[in-house]
Amino acid sequence: MENKIFLYNSLSRRKEELIPLKPKEIKMYVCGPTVYDQAHIGHARSAYIFDVIRRYLIYRGYEVKFVRNVTDVDDKIIDRAQKEFKGEDLNTAVRNVSAKYLDSYHEDMKSLGILEPDIEPKATEYVGQKNPLMQKFIEKLIKNGCAYVSDGDVYFDIKKAKGYGKLSNQAIERMEIGARIAPGEKKKDPLDFALWKAAKEGEPCWDSPWGRGRPGWHIECSVMSSDILGDEFDIHGGGIDLIFPHHENEIAQSEGAGKKFARYWIHHGLLTINGQKMAKSLGNFVTVKDFLDRYKNADLLKLLFLSTHYSHPVDYTDEKVEESKKVYERFLILFQKLDKEFGIRDVAKLPDGSWGNINRFKEDFKKAMDDDFNTPVALAVLFNMINECNKILNNKNDDRRFMLQYAMKTITELGNIIGITFNNIPEEKSDSWVNVAISMREGYKKQKKYAEADEIRKTLEEKGIILEDTKDGTTWRRKL
């Protein structure tokens, strides 16, 4: 009998069994990027976390419909358009900026090996004359008495939202302390939020019953998720920073329109750089491209993320990336040992089997992931498999080749579930020049010319070749 999957539901603030609306089907919506700048490693963590969750659910036999939206018009995009395309028509400039940075985001996600969403709706696709679903959604909220028009703007009336604050676990009375009405806003209550903003001169805008304007940020996700996934769906995800006000407001809007909305809410912790919030002003802004240009290996960033549970904050440091390198080298050393001894890198066509304790490791991996997608424990299972493979390798029994073949297949299979490809682990070849150098070194050692032998070792290290002296002789591998 298959184990059950449990996840922490931010709405109930407890772990719950994942019971989808339809058996073996998961409808999942994740808040995506606002495309006005290069994607940074905080964006990468968010995308990667939900990629791992999605991959695991598919591995467990679920049919997953994964939606990740794009905000392609808002104040930040307009500001960037005015700076980057100064003097150009603002509507055109906004389209150019959003297209430029969405293309860049897609490139980064592909470089990280993150799967594309099944559907990627854009905000601007839901306000035009052909598909004005945002305007219709807002009309329904006004009709239901949950929203009001104020001089071309439309605001959600927070006092009409039953249970407002249930996701962020806040009482309205506490939220009202310190709340203010910003200059230019025409709302009744400081907590009311904009559903529709009246057009400003030159800015992108669309027709509506209240005059030309554009949608507020919060309304986008309520409209797009319900249109694609239905009035009730299984999982809604995003960063912990979106719980309030964004996700709280999504719930208020959707329930105000008579929709049940999301059943499970998954929120991940945020990323800091050397203990500080990432900001260009602090000089610690690390884009995905910056990381890949420096380290050339997306798996190193993923391993750093995997070492911390998704719900916890993660601090990015150079030292932690170096730790990820050491972790990756553990796989590298094993893969290259097996390549050299057996030439068994290609394991895709191997049949399933039950060699050694390998199937037990698979079950341990599943138990970890079934427990709120606990990647640190799942990663530890892979380390245990490395240790087991080394034991099998040293046993010298007749069955070890087949055991190791199955182990390699399993490591590759489980690694794929958490998005680790091992693509940067080179396959070993019998490079004759390395073997000649090793023979020369052995000769020097026999002659007790240790300085010359050490010089050969240093030369090989400079060329990326690491020597390992064992009781059975000297072996070598390529440095990561």
Contacts in CASP RR format, 6 or more apart in sequence:
PFRMAT RR
TARGET T0000
AUTHOR 0000-0000-0000
METHOD contacts of the structure
MODEL  1
MENKIFLYNSLSRRKEELIPLKPKEIKMYVCGPTVYDQAHIGHARSAYIF
DVIRRYLIYRGYEVKFVRNVTDVDDKIIDRAQKEFKGEDLNTAVRNVSAK
YLDSYHEDMKSLGILEPDIEPKATEYVGQKNPLMQKFIEKLIKNGCAYVS
DGDVYFDIKKAKGYGKLSNQAIERMEIGARIAPGEKKKDPLDFALWKAAK
EGEPCWDSPWGRGRPGWHIECSVMSSDILGDEFDIHGGGIDLIFPHHENE
IAQSEGAGKKFARYWIHHGLLTINGQKMAKSLGNFVTVKDFLDRYKNADL
LKLLFLSTHYSHPVDYTDEKVEESKKVYERFLILFQKLDKEFGIRDVAKL
PDGSWGNINRFKEDFKKAMDDDFNTPVALAVLFNMINECNKILNNKNDDR
RFMLQYAMKTITELGNIIGITFNNIPEEKSDSWVNVAISMREGYKKQKKY
AEADEIRKTLEEKGIILEDTKDGTTWRRKL
2 60 0 8 1.000
3 366 0 8 1.000
3 367 0 8 1.000
3 370 0 8 1.000
4 17 0 8 1.000
4 18 0 8 1.000
4 370 0 8 1.000
5 17 0 8 1.000
5 18 0 8 1.000
5 57 0 8 1.000
5 60 0 8 1.000
5 369 0 8 1.000
5 370 0 8 1.000
6 15 0 8 1.000
6 16 0 8 1.000
6 17 0 8 1.000
6 18 0 8 1.000
6 370 0 8 1.000
6 371 0 8 1.000
6 372 0 8 1.000
7 15 0 8 1.000
7 16 0 8 1.000
7 18 0 8 1.000
7 264 0 8 1.000
7 266 0 8 1.000
7 372 0 8 1.000
7 373 0 8 1.000
8 14 0 8 1.000
8 15 0 8 1.000
8 16 0 8 1.000
8 266 0 8 1.000
8 311 0 8 1.000
8 372 0 8 1.000
9 15 0 8 1.000
9 16 0 8 1.000
9 264 0 8 1.000
9 265 0 8 1.000
9 266 0 8 1.000
10 167 0 8 1.000
10 243 0 8 1.000
10 265 0 8 1.000
10 266 0 8 1.000
10 267 0 8 1.000
11 166 0 8 1.000
11 167 0 8 1.000
11 262 0 8 1.000
11 264 0 8 1.000
11 265 0 8 1.000
13 169 0 8 1.000
15 372 0 8 1.000
16 264 0 8 1.000
18 234 0 8 1.000
18 264 0 8 1.000
20 26 0 8 1.000
20 27 0 8 1.000
20 62 0 8 1.000
20 234 0 8 1.000
21 27 0 8 1.000
21 232 0 8 1.000
21 233 0 8 1.000
21 234 0 8 1.000
21 263 0 8 1.000
24 61 0 8 1.000
24 62 0 8 1.000
24 63 0 8 1.000
25 62 0 8 1.000
25 63 0 8 1.000
25 64 0 8 1.000
25 65 0 8 1.000
26 57 0 8 1.000
26 62 0 8 1.000
26 63 0 8 1.000
26 64 0 8 1.000
26 65 0 8 1.000
26 234 0 8 1.000
26 235 0 8 1.000
27 65 0 8 1.000
27 67 0 8 1.000
27 229 0 8 1.000
27 230 0 8 1.000
27 233 0 8 1.000
27 234 0 8 1.000
27 235 0 8 1.000
28 50 0 8 1.000
28 53 0 8 1.000
28 54 0 8 1.000
28 57 0 8 1.000
28 64 0 8 1.000
28 65 0 8 1.000
28 66 0 8 1.000
28 67 0 8 1.000
28 233 0 8 1.000
28 234 0 8 1.000
28 235 0 8 1.000
28 236 0 8 1.000
28 237 0 8 1.000
29 67 0 8 1.000
29 68 0 8 1.000
29 69 0 8 1.000
29 221 0 8 1.000
29 224 0 8 1.000
29 225 0 8 1.000
29 228 0 8 1.000
29 229 0 8 1.000
29 233 0 8 1.000
29 235 0 8 1.000
29 236 0 8 1.000
29 237 0 8 1.000
29 262 0 8 1.000
30 46 0 8 1.000
30 50 0 8 1.000
30 66 0 8 1.000
30 67 0 8 1.000
30 68 0 8 1.000
30 69 0 8 1.000
30 117 0 8 1.000
30 236 0 8 1.000
30 237 0 8 1.000
30 238 0 8 1.000
31 68 0 8 1.000
31 69 0 8 1.000
31 221 0 8 1.000
31 237 0 8 1.000
31 238 0 8 1.000
31 239 0 8 1.000
31 242 0 8 1.000
31 246 0 8 1.000
32 46 0 8 1.000
32 47 0 8 1.000
32 68 0 8 1.000
32 69 0 8 1.000
32 70 0 8 1.000
32 71 0 8 1.000
33 39 0 8 1.000
33 43 0 8 1.000
33 70 0 8 1.000
33 71 0 8 1.000
33 101 0 8 1.000
33 102 0 8 1.000
33 105 0 8 1.000
34 71 0 8 1.000
34 74 0 8 1.000
34 76 0 8 1.000
34 77 0 8 1.000
35 70 0 8 1.000
35 71 0 8 1.000
35 72 0 8 1.000
35 77 0 8 1.000
35 97 0 8 1.000
35 98 0 8 1.000
35 100 0 8 1.000
35 101 0 8 1.000
35 102 0 8 1.000
35 105 0 8 1.000
36 74 0 8 1.000
36 76 0 8 1.000
36 77 0 8 1.000
36 79 0 8 1.000
36 80 0 8 1.000
36 97 0 8 1.000
36 98 0 8 1.000
36 101 0 8 1.000
37 76 0 8 1.000
37 80 0 8 1.000
37 101 0 8 1.000
38 101 0 8 1.000
38 104 0 8 1.000
38 108 0 8 1.000
38 287 0 8 1.000
38 288 0 8 1.000
38 289 0 8 1.000
39 104 0 8 1.000
39 105 0 8 1.000
39 108 0 8 1.000
39 109 0 8 1.000
39 287 0 8 1.000
39 288 0 8 1.000
40 278 0 8 1.000
40 285 0 8 1.000
40 286 0 8 1.000
40 287 0 8 1.000
40 288 0 8 1.000
41 271 0 8 1.000
41 278 0 8 1.000
41 286 0 8 1.000
41 287 0 8 1.000
41 288 0 8 1.000
41 291 0 8 1.000
41 301 0 8 1.000
41 316 0 8 1.000
42 270 0 8 1.000
42 271 0 8 1.000
42 278 0 8 1.000
43 105 0 8 1.000
43 108 0 8 1.000
43 288 0 8 1.000
44 108 0 8 1.000
44 112 0 8 1.000
44 288 0 8 1.000
44 291 0 8 1.000
44 301 0 8 1.000
45 268 0 8 1.000
45 271 0 8 1.000
45 305 0 8 1.000
45 314 0 8 1.000
46 238 0 8 1.000
46 239 0 8 1.000
46 268 0 8 1.000
47 68 0 8 1.000
47 109 0 8 1.000
47 112 0 8 1.000
47 114 0 8 1.000
48 112 0 8 1.000
48 114 0 8 1.000
48 301 0 8 1.000
48 302 0 8 1.000
48 305 0 8 1.000
48 419 0 8 1.000
49 268 0 8 1.000
49 305 0 8 1.000
49 310 0 8 1.000
50 66 0 8 1.000
50 68 0 8 1.000
50 237 0 8 1.000
50 238 0 8 1.000
50 266 0 8 1.000
51 113 0 8 1.000
51 114 0 8 1.000
51 115 0 8 1.000
51 419 0 8 1.000
52 310 0 8 1.000
52 373 0 8 1.000
52 375 0 8 1.000
52 417 0 8 1.000
52 418 0 8 1.000
52 419 0 8 1.000
53 266 0 8 1.000
53 310 0 8 1.000
53 373 0 8 1.000
54 64 0 8 1.000
54 66 0 8 1.000
54 115 0 8 1.000
55 115 0 8 1.000
55 416 0 8 1.000
55 417 0 8 1.000
55 418 0 8 1.000
55 419 0 8 1.000
56 369 0 8 1.000
56 373 0 8 1.000
56 417 0 8 1.000
56 418 0 8 1.000
57 64 0 8 1.000
58 64 0 8 1.000
59 417 0 8 1.000
60 366 0 8 1.000
64 118 0 8 1.000
65 118 0 8 1.000
65 119 0 8 1.000
65 229 0 8 1.000
66 115 0 8 1.000
66 117 0 8 1.000
66 118 0 8 1.000
66 119 0 8 1.000
67 117 0 8 1.000
67 118 0 8 1.000
67 119 0 8 1.000
67 120 0 8 1.000
67 121 0 8 1.000
67 224 0 8 1.000
67 225 0 8 1.000
67 228 0 8 1.000
67 229 0 8 1.000
68 117 0 8 1.000
68 120 0 8 1.000
69 120 0 8 1.000
69 121 0 8 1.000
69 122 0 8 1.000
69 123 0 8 1.000
69 220 0 8 1.000
69 221 0 8 1.000
69 224 0 8 1.000
69 225 0 8 1.000
70 98 0 8 1.000
70 102 0 8 1.000
70 120 0 8 1.000
70 121 0 8 1.000
70 122 0 8 1.000
70 123 0 8 1.000
71 77 0 8 1.000
71 123 0 8 1.000
71 217 0 8 1.000
71 220 0 8 1.000
72 98 0 8 1.000
72 102 0 8 1.000
72 122 0 8 1.000
72 123 0 8 1.000
72 124 0 8 1.000
73 94 0 8 1.000
73 98 0 8 1.000
73 123 0 8 1.000
73 124 0 8 1.000
73 204 0 8 1.000
73 214 0 8 1.000
74 123 0 8 1.000
74 216 0 8 1.000
74 217 0 8 1.000
77 94 0 8 1.000
77 97 0 8 1.000
77 98 0 8 1.000
78 90 0 8 1.000
78 94 0 8 1.000
78 203 0 8 1.000
78 204 0 8 1.000
80 97 0 8 1.000
81 90 0 8 1.000
81 93 0 8 1.000
81 94 0 8 1.000
81 96 0 8 1.000
81 97 0 8 1.000
82 90 0 8 1.000
82 93 0 8 1.000
84 93 0 8 1.000
84 96 0 8 1.000
84 97 0 8 1.000
85 92 0 8 1.000
85 93 0 8 1.000
85 96 0 8 1.000
85 97 0 8 1.000
87 93 0 8 1.000
88 96 0 8 1.000
90 202 0 8 1.000
90 203 0 8 1.000
90 204 0 8 1.000
91 202 0 8 1.000
91 203 0 8 1.000
91 204 0 8 1.000
94 203 0 8 1.000
94 204 0 8 1.000
106 116 0 8 1.000
108 287 0 8 1.000
108 288 0 8 1.000
108 289 0 8 1.000
109 116 0 8 1.000
111 288 0 8 1.000
111 289 0 8 1.000
111 292 0 8 1.000
111 298 0 8 1.000
112 288 0 8 1.000
112 298 0 8 1.000
112 301 0 8 1.000
112 302 0 8 1.000
113 298 0 8 1.000
113 419 0 8 1.000
113 421 0 8 1.000
119 228 0 8 1.000
121 224 0 8 1.000
121 227 0 8 1.000
121 228 0 8 1.000
123 215 0 8 1.000
123 220 0 8 1.000
123 224 0 8 1.000
124 204 0 8 1.000
125 131 0 8 1.000
126 132 0 8 1.000
126 133 0 8 1.000
126 134 0 8 1.000
126 215 0 8 1.000
126 220 0 8 1.000
126 223 0 8 1.000
126 224 0 8 1.000
126 227 0 8 1.000
127 133 0 8 1.000
127 134 0 8 1.000
127 135 0 8 1.000
127 206 0 8 1.000
127 214 0 8 1.000
127 215 0 8 1.000
128 206 0 8 1.000
128 207 0 8 1.000
129 206 0 8 1.000
129 207 0 8 1.000
132 206 0 8 1.000
132 207 0 8 1.000
132 208 0 8 1.000
133 223 0 8 1.000
133 227 0 8 1.000
134 196 0 8 1.000
134 215 0 8 1.000
134 219 0 8 1.000
134 220 0 8 1.000
134 223 0 8 1.000
135 196 0 8 1.000
135 206 0 8 1.000
135 207 0 8 1.000
135 208 0 8 1.000
135 209 0 8 1.000
137 219 0 8 1.000
137 222 0 8 1.000
137 223 0 8 1.000
137 226 0 8 1.000
137 253 0 8 1.000
137 257 0 8 1.000
138 147 0 8 1.000
138 154 0 8 1.000
138 195 0 8 1.000
138 196 0 8 1.000
138 208 0 8 1.000
138 215 0 8 1.000
138 219 0 8 1.000
139 209 0 8 1.000
140 257 0 8 1.000
141 147 0 8 1.000
141 156 0 8 1.000
141 195 0 8 1.000
141 253 0 8 1.000
141 256 0 8 1.000
141 257 0 8 1.000
142 148 0 8 1.000
142 149 0 8 1.000
142 154 0 8 1.000
144 256 0 8 1.000
144 257 0 8 1.000
144 258 0 8 1.000
145 157 0 8 1.000
145 160 0 8 1.000
146 156 0 8 1.000
146 157 0 8 1.000
146 160 0 8 1.000
146 161 0 8 1.000
146 252 0 8 1.000
146 253 0 8 1.000
146 256 0 8 1.000
146 257 0 8 1.000
147 154 0 8 1.000
147 155 0 8 1.000
147 156 0 8 1.000
147 157 0 8 1.000
147 195 0 8 1.000
148 154 0 8 1.000
148 155 0 8 1.000
148 157 0 8 1.000
148 188 0 8 1.000
149 210 0 8 1.000
150 186 0 8 1.000
150 187 0 8 1.000
150 188 0 8 1.000
151 186 0 8 1.000
151 198 0 8 1.000
152 196 0 8 1.000
152 198 0 8 1.000
152 210 0 8 1.000
152 211 0 8 1.000
152 213 0 8 1.000
153 185 0 8 1.000
153 186 0 8 1.000
153 187 0 8 1.000
153 194 0 8 1.000
153 196 0 8 1.000
153 197 0 8 1.000
153 198 0 8 1.000
153 210 0 8 1.000
154 194 0 8 1.000
154 195 0 8 1.000
154 196 0 8 1.000
154 210 0 8 1.000
155 186 0 8 1.000
155 187 0 8 1.000
155 188 0 8 1.000
155 192 0 8 1.000
155 193 0 8 1.000
155 194 0 8 1.000
155 195 0 8 1.000
156 192 0 8 1.000
156 193 0 8 1.000
156 194 0 8 1.000
156 195 0 8 1.000
156 218 0 8 1.000
156 249 0 8 1.000
156 252 0 8 1.000
156 253 0 8 1.000
157 188 0 8 1.000
157 189 0 8 1.000
157 192 0 8 1.000
158 164 0 8 1.000
158 172 0 8 1.000
158 189 0 8 1.000
158 191 0 8 1.000
158 192 0 8 1.000
158 193 0 8 1.000
158 252 0 8 1.000
159 172 0 8 1.000
159 189 0 8 1.000
160 256 0 8 1.000
161 252 0 8 1.000
161 255 0 8 1.000
161 256 0 8 1.000
162 255 0 8 1.000
164 172 0 8 1.000
164 248 0 8 1.000
164 252 0 8 1.000
165 171 0 8 1.000
165 172 0 8 1.000
165 175 0 8 1.000
165 244 0 8 1.000
165 248 0 8 1.000
166 251 0 8 1.000
167 243 0 8 1.000
167 244 0 8 1.000
167 247 0 8 1.000
167 248 0 8 1.000
167 251 0 8 1.000
167 265 0 8 1.000
168 243 0 8 1.000
168 244 0 8 1.000
168 247 0 8 1.000
168 248 0 8 1.000
170 244 0 8 1.000
172 191 0 8 1.000
175 191 0 8 1.000
176 190 0 8 1.000
176 191 0 8 1.000
178 190 0 8 1.000
179 190 0 8 1.000
179 191 0 8 1.000
180 190 0 8 1.000
181 187 0 8 1.000
181 190 0 8 1.000
185 194 0 8 1.000
187 193 0 8 1.000
187 194 0 8 1.000
193 218 0 8 1.000
193 245 0 8 1.000
193 249 0 8 1.000
194 216 0 8 1.000
195 215 0 8 1.000
195 216 0 8 1.000
195 218 0 8 1.000
195 219 0 8 1.000
195 253 0 8 1.000
196 208 0 8 1.000
196 210 0 8 1.000
196 213 0 8 1.000
196 214 0 8 1.000
196 215 0 8 1.000
196 216 0 8 1.000
196 219 0 8 1.000
197 213 0 8 1.000
197 214 0 8 1.000
197 215 0 8 1.000
197 216 0 8 1.000
198 210 0 8 1.000
198 211 0 8 1.000
198 212 0 8 1.000
198 213 0 8 1.000
199 205 0 8 1.000
199 211 0 8 1.000
199 212 0 8 1.000
199 213 0 8 1.000
199 214 0 8 1.000
203 214 0 8 1.000
204 214 0 8 1.000
205 212 0 8 1.000
205 213 0 8 1.000
205 214 0 8 1.000
206 212 0 8 1.000
206 213 0 8 1.000
206 214 0 8 1.000
217 246 0 8 1.000
218 245 0 8 1.000
218 246 0 8 1.000
218 249 0 8 1.000
218 250 0 8 1.000
218 253 0 8 1.000
219 253 0 8 1.000
221 246 0 8 1.000
221 250 0 8 1.000
222 250 0 8 1.000
222 253 0 8 1.000
222 254 0 8 1.000
222 257 0 8 1.000
222 259 0 8 1.000
222 261 0 8 1.000
225 233 0 8 1.000
225 236 0 8 1.000
225 261 0 8 1.000
225 262 0 8 1.000
226 254 0 8 1.000
226 257 0 8 1.000
226 259 0 8 1.000
226 261 0 8 1.000
230 259 0 8 1.000
231 254 0 8 1.000
231 258 0 8 1.000
231 259 0 8 1.000
231 260 0 8 1.000
231 261 0 8 1.000
232 259 0 8 1.000
232 260 0 8 1.000
232 261 0 8 1.000
232 262 0 8 1.000
232 263 0 8 1.000
233 261 0 8 1.000
233 262 0 8 1.000
233 263 0 8 1.000
234 262 0 8 1.000
234 263 0 8 1.000
234 264 0 8 1.000
235 262 0 8 1.000
235 263 0 8 1.000
235 264 0 8 1.000
235 265 0 8 1.000
235 266 0 8 1.000
236 247 0 8 1.000
236 250 0 8 1.000
236 261 0 8 1.000
236 262 0 8 1.000
236 264 0 8 1.000
236 265 0 8 1.000
236 266 0 8 1.000
237 265 0 8 1.000
237 266 0 8 1.000
237 267 0 8 1.000
238 247 0 8 1.000
238 266 0 8 1.000
238 267 0 8 1.000
238 268 0 8 1.000
239 267 0 8 1.000
239 268 0 8 1.000
239 269 0 8 1.000
239 270 0 8 1.000
240 267 0 8 1.000
240 268 0 8 1.000
240 269 0 8 1.000
240 270 0 8 1.000
240 311 0 8 1.000
241 270 0 8 1.000
242 267 0 8 1.000
243 267 0 8 1.000
247 265 0 8 1.000
250 261 0 8 1.000
251 261 0 8 1.000
251 262 0 8 1.000
254 260 0 8 1.000
254 261 0 8 1.000
255 261 0 8 1.000
266 310 0 8 1.000
267 311 0 8 1.000
268 310 0 8 1.000
268 311 0 8 1.000
269 310 0 8 1.000
269 311 0 8 1.000
269 312 0 8 1.000
269 313 0 8 1.000
269 314 0 8 1.000
270 313 0 8 1.000
271 278 0 8 1.000
271 313 0 8 1.000
271 314 0 8 1.000
271 315 0 8 1.000
271 316 0 8 1.000
272 278 0 8 1.000
272 313 0 8 1.000
272 314 0 8 1.000
272 315 0 8 1.000
272 316 0 8 1.000
273 282 0 8 1.000
273 284 0 8 1.000
273 286 0 8 1.000
273 315 0 8 1.000
273 316 0 8 1.000
273 317 0 8 1.000
274 284 0 8 1.000
274 315 0 8 1.000
274 316 0 8 1.000
274 317 0 8 1.000
275 315 0 8 1.000
276 282 0 8 1.000
276 284 0 8 1.000
278 284 0 8 1.000
278 285 0 8 1.000
278 286 0 8 1.000
279 285 0 8 1.000
286 316 0 8 1.000
291 301 0 8 1.000
292 298 0 8 1.000
295 301 0 8 1.000
295 321 0 8 1.000
296 424 0 8 1.000
297 328 0 8 1.000
297 424 0 8 1.000
297 480 0 8 1.000
298 421 0 8 1.000
299 328 0 8 1.000
299 420 0 8 1.000
299 421 0 8 1.000
299 422 0 8 1.000
299 423 0 8 1.000
299 424 0 8 1.000
300 321 0 8 1.000
300 324 0 8 1.000
300 325 0 8 1.000
300 328 0 8 1.000
301 321 0 8 1.000
301 324 0 8 1.000
302 418 0 8 1.000
302 419 0 8 1.000
302 420 0 8 1.000
303 324 0 8 1.000
303 327 0 8 1.000
303 328 0 8 1.000
303 379 0 8 1.000
303 420 0 8 1.000
304 314 0 8 1.000
304 316 0 8 1.000
304 320 0 8 1.000
304 321 0 8 1.000
304 323 0 8 1.000
304 324 0 8 1.000
305 314 0 8 1.000
305 375 0 8 1.000
306 375 0 8 1.000
306 376 0 8 1.000
306 378 0 8 1.000
306 379 0 8 1.000
306 418 0 8 1.000
306 420 0 8 1.000
307 320 0 8 1.000
307 323 0 8 1.000
307 324 0 8 1.000
307 327 0 8 1.000
307 375 0 8 1.000
307 376 0 8 1.000
307 379 0 8 1.000
308 314 0 8 1.000
308 376 0 8 1.000
309 372 0 8 1.000
309 374 0 8 1.000
309 375 0 8 1.000
309 376 0 8 1.000
310 373 0 8 1.000
310 375 0 8 1.000
311 372 0 8 1.000
325 480 0 8 1.000
327 379 0 8 1.000
327 383 0 8 1.000
328 424 0 8 1.000
328 425 0 8 1.000
328 480 0 8 1.000
329 480 0 8 1.000
330 383 0 8 1.000
330 386 0 8 1.000
331 382 0 8 1.000
331 386 0 8 1.000
331 411 0 8 1.000
331 422 0 8 1.000
331 425 0 8 1.000
332 425 0 8 1.000
332 477 0 8 1.000
332 478 0 8 1.000
332 480 0 8 1.000
333 477 0 8 1.000
334 386 0 8 1.000
334 389 0 8 1.000
334 390 0 8 1.000
335 345 0 8 1.000
335 408 0 8 1.000
335 422 0 8 1.000
335 425 0 8 1.000
336 425 0 8 1.000
336 426 0 8 1.000
336 428 0 8 1.000
336 477 0 8 1.000
336 478 0 8 1.000
337 393 0 8 1.000
337 475 0 8 1.000
337 477 0 8 1.000
338 344 0 8 1.000
338 345 0 8 1.000
338 389 0 8 1.000
338 393 0 8 1.000
338 404 0 8 1.000
338 408 0 8 1.000
339 345 0 8 1.000
339 427 0 8 1.000
339 428 0 8 1.000
340 428 0 8 1.000
340 430 0 8 1.000
340 475 0 8 1.000
341 393 0 8 1.000
342 401 0 8 1.000
342 404 0 8 1.000
342 405 0 8 1.000
344 401 0 8 1.000
344 404 0 8 1.000
344 405 0 8 1.000
344 408 0 8 1.000
345 408 0 8 1.000
345 427 0 8 1.000
347 405 0 8 1.000
347 408 0 8 1.000
347 409 0 8 1.000
347 412 0 8 1.000
348 409 0 8 1.000
348 412 0 8 1.000
350 405 0 8 1.000
350 406 0 8 1.000
350 409 0 8 1.000
352 406 0 8 1.000
353 359 0 8 1.000
353 406 0 8 1.000
355 399 0 8 1.000
355 402 0 8 1.000
355 403 0 8 1.000
355 405 0 8 1.000
355 406 0 8 1.000
355 407 0 8 1.000
356 388 0 8 1.000
356 392 0 8 1.000
356 403 0 8 1.000
357 388 0 8 1.000
358 385 0 8 1.000
358 388 0 8 1.000
358 403 0 8 1.000
358 406 0 8 1.000
358 407 0 8 1.000
358 410 0 8 1.000
361 381 0 8 1.000
361 384 0 8 1.000
361 385 0 8 1.000
361 388 0 8 1.000
361 410 0 8 1.000
362 410 0 8 1.000
362 414 0 8 1.000
364 381 0 8 1.000
364 384 0 8 1.000
365 378 0 8 1.000
365 381 0 8 1.000
365 382 0 8 1.000
365 414 0 8 1.000
365 417 0 8 1.000
368 374 0 8 1.000
368 375 0 8 1.000
368 377 0 8 1.000
368 378 0 8 1.000
368 380 0 8 1.000
368 381 0 8 1.000
369 375 0 8 1.000
369 378 0 8 1.000
369 417 0 8 1.000
371 377 0 8 1.000
375 418 0 8 1.000
378 414 0 8 1.000
378 418 0 8 1.000
379 418 0 8 1.000
381 414 0 8 1.000
382 411 0 8 1.000
382 414 0 8 1.000
382 415 0 8 1.000
385 407 0 8 1.000
385 410 0 8 1.000
385 411 0 8 1.000
386 411 0 8 1.000
388 407 0 8 1.000
389 404 0 8 1.000
389 407 0 8 1.000
389 408 0 8 1.000
392 400 0 8 1.000
392 403 0 8 1.000
392 404 0 8 1.000
392 407 0 8 1.000
393 400 0 8 1.000
393 404 0 8 1.000
412 422 0 8 1.000
415 421 0 8 1.000
415 422 0 8 1.000
424 480 0 8 1.000
426 478 0 8 1.000
428 477 0 8 1.000
428 478 0 8 1.000
434 460 0 8 1.000
434 465 0 8 1.000
434 476 0 8 1.000
437 456 0 8 1.000
437 459 0 8 1.000
437 460 0 8 1.000
438 467 0 8 1.000
438 474 0 8 1.000
438 476 0 8 1.000
440 456 0 8 1.000
441 453 0 8 1.000
441 456 0 8 1.000
441 457 0 8 1.000
441 467 0 8 1.000
441 474 0 8 1.000
442 474 0 8 1.000
443 449 0 8 1.000
443 453 0 8 1.000
444 450 0 8 1.000
444 452 0 8 1.000
444 453 0 8 1.000
444 456 0 8 1.000
445 453 0 8 1.000
457 467 0 8 1.000
460 466 0 8 1.000
460 467 0 8 1.000
460 476 0 8 1.000
461 467 0 8 1.000
461 479 0 8 1.000
464 478 0 8 1.000
464 479 0 8 1.000
465 476 0 8 1.000
465 477 0 8 1.000
465 478 0 8 1.000
465 479 0 8 1.000
466 476 0 8 1.000
466 477 0 8 1.000
466 478 0 8 1.000
466 479 0 8 1.000
467 474 0 8 1.000
467 475 0 8 1.000
467 476 0 8 1.000
468 474 0 8 1.000
468 475 0 8 1.000
468 476 0 8 1.000
468 477 0 8 1.000
END
